[in-house]
Amino acid sequence: MDIDIEVIELPDVDGFRIEALLPNGHSVGYINILVKGTVADLCDLCVKDSYLYLWPSFMPVFLSIQRKRNFQNKGIGSRLLTSAIEHSKSKGCSQMKGWMHGDKPRLEKFYRSFGFKISGINIELDLENMHNKALKRDSQRVAF
């Protein structure tokens, strides 16, 4: 799938957002990270199952088309998290932490494939000693 990954710095909150964009500019996923000292706090990871298509651009929203094209389970979440890990390391972070909500068995499998330790709903990754698990090919990882 042809997806561009874009990093957006958020200096006002000391963090960054990574967007997964279609060639037409529509966002189909994102991850938000707050940087707290040497900890990258994973606030939100979302891969959309649809998007609002405004065509032509002058049409009112209520006449817009809701495109039901599922972007989940295509490796977009893996690309977003890989980019977030790499960008967090470049900012001097040594840990990534967050928590899971949703389909817990599926999320556990996804985060474990990156080397995260899981305790209940809490997730934690040692960025300094992760043995490059985040750099696996998409075919070797659980799709998200």
URPE-V991576 format. One record per backbone hydrogen bond with DSSP energy under -1.0 kcal/mol. NH is the residue of the N-H (numbers start at 0). CO is the residue of the C=O. If there is no record, write none. Layout:
nh: <NH | NH>
co: <CO | CO>
//
This chain:
nh: <2 | 3 | 5 | 7 | 9 | 12 | 14 | 15 | 16 | 17 | 18 | 19 | 20 | 21 | 24 | 27 | 29 | 30 | 31 | 32 | 33 | 34 | 35 | 38 | 39 | 40 | 41 | 42 | 43 | 45 | 47 | 50 | 52 | 58 | 62 | 63 | 64 | 66 | 68 | 70 | 78 | 79 | 80 | 81 | 82 | 83 | 84 | 85 | 86 | 87 | 88 | 89 | 90 | 91 | 92 | 93 | 94 | 95 | 96 | 97 | 99 | 103 | 106 | 107 | 108 | 109 | 110 | 111 | 112 | 113 | 114 | 115 | 116 | 118 | 121 | 122 | 123 | 124 | 126 | 132 | 134 | 135 | 139 | 140>
co: <0 | 20 | 18 | 16 | 14 | 9 | 9 | 32 | 7 | 30 | 5 | 28 | 3 | 25 | 21 | 19 | 45 | 17 | 43 | 15 | 40 | 13 | 38 | 35 | 94 | 33 | 96 | 31 | 31 | 29 | 27 | 66 | 64 | 55 | 59 | 60 | 52 | 50 | 66 | 47 | 74 | 75 | 76 | 77 | 78 | 79 | 80 | 81 | 82 | 83 | 84 | 85 | 86 | 88 | 87 | 37 | 37 | 124 | 39 | 122 | 120 | 101 | 102 | 103 | 104 | 105 | 106 | 107 | 108 | 110 | 111 | 110 | 123 | 121 | 118 | 97 | 116 | 95 | 93 | 129 | 131 | 132 | 136 | 137>
//
